[in-house]
Amino acid sequence: MTNNEVIKKLRIALDLKEVDIIEIFKLAGYEIKKAELSGIFRKRENKHFKECSDMVLNHFLNGYIIYKRGPKEPAPESESGEVNVEKTPTEIKEK
């Protein structure tokens, strides 16, 4: 399955409109033009077809995560000023 097919199927399954998809790309920090987006959804035989690269699909997927979950919140700092990182159960037992 090509990246074009993946993004087409996600568009249909998630019921996304062109405006939604452009917003999703913006959330990932990627500017996509309507013409480029239109080319991705065209058939390979069409003269305006555009291959969807791995990078473009990656931006779409990362943008969709932000679209659904919201932006990632920074890790909270402890009183000592260090950033708290989640510890595994073994690390907690060692203390």
Protein Blocks (a to p, Z undefined) as FASTA:
>chain_A
ZZklmmmmmmmmnopafklmmmmmmmnopacdfklmmmmmpcfklmkbccddfklmmmmm
mmmmmmmnopaddddddfkopacddddfklmmmZZ
